[in-house]
Every structure is written in C-alpha cells, then in structure tokens.
C-alpha cells in the first residue's frame, strides 16, 4: 500500500517548465536530499534516483517514490550486474553502478547531482546511442558545466552540482546533510 500523491512527477515539471529557476531547484533538491538522508540513516540506498521517481504534490512538496530496487547497505553491497538484477536507470546511475562495484549513499547523491543538473539546464549531462555508451560516459567523461548552457546560473550552485556528480567517490559529498548545508548557504547568498 502506498500513499496517493496528487500531482506530477519532477520529470513532467522539467519537461513542461525546464530549465527551472535556481531558487526552485535549491528547494526541490533540499527536499529530495532530506528524504535520502533519512533513508541512508536507516541503511537504505534507493539506487534509482531520477525525476521520474520524484512526485510533486499540489503544494510543491517533493516525495521520492519507487524504492523497488532499494537495497540495505552492508559491507558487501554491490550493484548487481552479473546476476541480471536491476541496478538503476542508465542516465542517472553512478560510475560505481556502471562498473558493478560497491554502492552506498554517495551513489544516490551522484544520481541526485544528475537530477540537479537536469533541473538547472533542462537536459541530461550524458547522451548516447545505447545504454553501454552512456554508462561509459559516467565512468570516463566529465559533462559540460551547467553554466555552459545557462550562463546566469550562480557559480556556487554549479559547483555543488558538479561536486555531487563527481565520478570520484572521495570528491563527492560524504552524505546528504553536507549537500543540504551547502544548498542552505547558496539560498542565503547565491554568490557565496
């Protein structure tokens, strides 16, 4: 049994109104990151964070849905590439998911970085002719900066976006609360 959420998906909002104003992007990202923070503190990783899995209520509240491939985090949590299990949506999954490696909360934060990028620019950072091509881009490529598409995006929000989706685990946010703290700083001063 699931809650009935009256509203649209974030994907629909991006398609209808994107790129979104950075102030709205900050508020939506904070809400999504807050939900991920709660899940991660309960040792759950979503593994499929994408705009299609974020519902927006009529009052604008973001709710993460579809924990269908969520996985409990433990010392041997690996993305299932050999067993044929679902490991996420190729446009949004992390380099470690693409490699079939260890996944943790930073995996969800990478995917949230992709969502953040898409909200800011109205486009995905990586496109390709097939899923393998896109997966390899997650591992080997760095996308154009959001400001290359929308020049009036504050540099600080671009920095947060690129940090969240950094292919190196050690260069990403350690947890969702760190991401939220940076977003709060930008909300208060977009030129921080």
C-alpha positions in Angstrom: 0.0 0.0 0.0 1.4 3.4 -1.0 0.3 6.9 -0.3 -1.7 8.5 -3.0 0.2 11.6 -4.1 -1.9 14.1 -6.1 0.4 15.9 -8.5 3.0 15.4 -11.2 6.4 13.9 -11.4 9.6 16.1 -11.4 10.2 14.7 -14.8 6.9 16.2 -16.1 7.8 19.6 -14.4 11.2 19.7 -16.1 9.7 18.8 -19.5 7.0 21.5 -19.1 8.9 24.3 -17.5 12.6 23.4 -17.6 15.2 24.7 -17.1 13.9 25.7 -13.7 14.9 28.8 -11.7 17.9 28.0 -9.4 15.9 29.1 -6.3 13.3 26.4 -7.0 16.0 23.9 -7.9 17.6 24.5 -4.5 14.3 24.0 -2.6 13.5 20.8 -4.5 17.0 19.4 -4.2 17.0 20.1 -0.4 13.7 18.2 -0.1 15.0 15.2 -2.1 18.3 15.2 -0.2 16.4 15.3 3.1 14.5 12.2 2.1 17.7 10.5 1.1 19.3 11.5 4.4 16.5 9.7 6.3 16.8 6.6 4.1 20.6 6.5 4.4 20.4 6.8 8.2 18.2 3.7 8.1 20.8 1.9 5.9 18.8 2.1 2.7 20.0 3.3 -0.6 17.5 4.0 -3.3 19.7 3.1 -6.4 17.3 4.7 -8.9 17.0 8.4 -8.0 15.7 10.2 -11.1 13.0 12.8 -11.9 10.5 10.1 -12.8 10.7 8.8 -9.2 10.1 12.1 -7.5 6.4 13.1 -7.1 5.5 16.8 -6.5 2.4 17.4 -4.5 0.0 20.1 -5.4 1.7 22.4 -2.8 5.1 21.7 -4.3 6.4 19.2 -1.8 8.8 16.6 -3.3 8.4 12.9 -2.4 10.7 10.2 -3.5 8.9 7.1 -4.8 9.7 3.7 -6.2 12.0 2.2 -3.6 11.6 -1.1 -5.6 15.3 -1.6 -6.2 16.4 -0.1 -2.9 19.0 -2.1 -1.1 20.1 -2.4 2.5 23.6 -1.1 2.9 26.2 -3.5 4.3 29.9 -4.2 3.9 29.2 -6.3 0.7 26.6 -4.2 -1.1 27.4 -4.4 -4.7 25.5 -3.3 -7.7 24.0 -6.4 -9.3 25.4 -6.5 -12.9 26.3 -10.2 -13.2 23.1 -11.6 -11.6 20.9 -9.6 -14.0 19.2 -7.6 -11.3 18.0 -4.0 -11.9 20.7 -1.5 -10.9 19.2 1.8 -11.9 18.4 3.9 -14.9 21.4 4.4 -17.1 21.1 8.2 -17.5 21.2 8.6 -13.7 23.3 5.9 -12.3 26.7 6.4 -10.8 30.1 5.2 -12.1 30.2 2.6 -9.4 26.9 1.2 -10.5 28.1 1.1 -14.1 31.2 -0.8 -13.0 29.2 -3.2 -10.9 31.1 -2.0 -7.8 30.2 -1.2 -4.2 27.3 1.2 -3.8 26.4 3.3 -0.8 24.7 6.6 0.0 27.1 8.5 -2.3 25.6 6.6 -5.2 22.2 8.2 -4.6 23.9 11.6 -4.2 25.6 11.2 -7.6 22.2 10.4 -9.1 20.7 13.5 -7.3 23.6 15.5 -8.9 22.4 14.4 -12.3 18.8 15.4 -11.4 20.1 18.8 -10.1 22.0 19.2 -13.4 18.8 18.4 -15.4 16.7 20.8 -13.4 19.2 23.6 -13.9 19.8 23.0 -17.6 16.7 21.2 -18.9 19.0 18.5 -20.3 20.9 15.4 -19.2 24.7 15.6 -18.8 25.3 12.4 -20.8 23.6 11.3 -24.0 24.4 8.3 -26.2 23.2 5.9 -28.8 22.9 3.0 -26.4 23.0 2.2 -22.6 26.6 1.0 -22.7 27.8 4.3 -24.3 26.0 6.3 -21.6 27.4 4.1 -18.9 30.9 4.5 -20.2 30.4 8.3 -20.2 29.5 8.2 -16.5 32.8 6.4 -15.9 35.2 8.2 -18.3 33.7 11.7 -19.1 33.1 15.0 -17.4 30.0 16.8 -18.7 29.9 20.4 -19.7 29.3 22.7 -16.8 25.7 23.9 -16.3 26.7 27.5 -16.9 27.9 26.5 -20.4 24.2 26.1 -21.2 22.6 28.7 -18.9 25.0 31.5 -18.1 23.1 33.2 -15.3 23.2 30.1 -13.0 25.2 31.2 -9.9 28.6 29.6 -9.9 28.0 28.3 -6.4 25.1 26.1 -7.5 27.1 24.9 -10.4 30.0 23.9 -8.0 27.5 22.0 -5.8 26.1 20.2 -8.9 29.5 19.1 -10.2 30.6 18.0 -6.7 27.5 15.9 -6.2 28.1 14.2 -9.6 31.9 13.8 -9.3 32.9 10.4 -10.6 35.4 10.0 -7.8 33.7 8.8 -4.6 36.2 10.7 -2.4 35.4 14.0 -4.2 31.6 13.7 -3.7 29.5 14.8 -0.8 30.0 12.4 2.1 26.3 12.5 2.9 23.1 14.2 2.1 23.3 16.5 5.1 26.6 18.1 3.7 24.8 18.8 0.4 21.8 20.4 2.2 24.2 22.6 4.3 25.8 23.9 1.0 22.4 24.5 -0.5 21.3 26.5 2.5 24.4 28.7 2.2 23.6 29.3 -1.5 20.0 30.1 -0.8 21.1 32.7 1.7 23.8 34.1 -0.6 23.9 32.8 -4.2 27.4 34.4 -4.7 29.0 32.6 -1.7 
